[in-house]
Amino acid sequence: MAAEPVSANPVLPDAQWLRDLIRDIPDYPKAGVTFRDITPLLGDGAGFHRAVTELVDRFAGVQVDRVLGMEARGFILAAPVAFHINAAFVPVRKAGKLPWAVVREEYQLEYGVDKLEIHRDAIHPGERILIIDDVLATGGTASATARLVEALGGEIVGLGFMLEIGALEGRLRLGDHRVESLAVY
């Protein structure tokens, strides 16, 4: 089945099963913010399996050479996606965590500024890259990761997220890239 075009307001199938496994924590990390805690989902074997399987299914038929996951919760989802589709896994780390030559990208967080790094040899020109993370909020982390991929000559075939906070419009920061989210809040 072909993917729907990228849009600011995606129409998604029912994802109540996923919402039922996400814990909402009001006023964290600051007043007025509701934190979407994925640890109950990770602690539910069937739910975790379904989330990974549904991310894989969203990109069925797409050739992928490497799956990138951003520190830290993105690692948890990206690694099993990569394993399932027989692709390499590449960690995207916060600054200062990688021991070899890196490419670095600064980005805006909801609450400040941070930097991401990737090893210079993690992606080769022309490789097809799938980016996976737990939550798409403002799009800062995802867009910084996309810039790292493009700086190394990789071709982004899609970005997949378990959750998306629609009101923050992070999808709009990702340009024309294919974006798939299992649930939009």
Buried (B, 14 or more C-beta within 10 A) or exposed (E): EEBEEBEEEBEEEEBEBBBEBBEEEEEEEEEEEEBBBBEEBBEBEEBBEBBBEBBBEBBEEEEBBBBBBBBEBBBBBBBBBBEBBEBBBBBBBEEEEBEEEBBBBEBBEBEEEBBBBBBEEBBEEEBBBBBBBBBBBBBBBBBBBBBBBBBBEBBBBBBBBBBBBBEBBBBBBBEEBBBBBBBBB
